[in-house]
Amino acid sequence: MDKAIKDTFKQAFSRIDKLEEIQGSNNGCKSVQLLGKDFDGLEKGYVQMAGAIGDIRISAEKMEKQIDSMPSPATIRWFVGLIAVYMISFGTYVVSSLQQNEVMITKIMEHIQ
């Protein structure tokens, strides 16, 4: 009876050892191989997404630096306002100069006649 019990335990343990060997090897059952491939695929996808997130973070930082280097809206309003005042002043000067010239031409013409 001891011999039969020893043989039974040897068979059971040898089956357990074979199962562990199959699970640990690359040549395991199809479901284990497929799970391994799925895991590898997910890992590659995760690495690619992490790289893409890093690239997006870098480009966002570059955009923030460019936005920070731009003049503020108040500065732009002041600049546009100054340009408008200059244009109005210059236009007024030109119109007044033309009127003065016209008056002078009229006086000269009256003097000639």
Buried (B, 14 or more C-beta within 10 A) or exposed (E): EEEEEEEEEEEEEEEEEEEEEEEEEEEBEEEBEEEEEEEEEEEEEEEEEEEEEEEEEEEEEEEEEEEEEEEEEEEEEEEEEEEEEEEEEEEEEEEEEEEEEEEEEEEEEEEEE
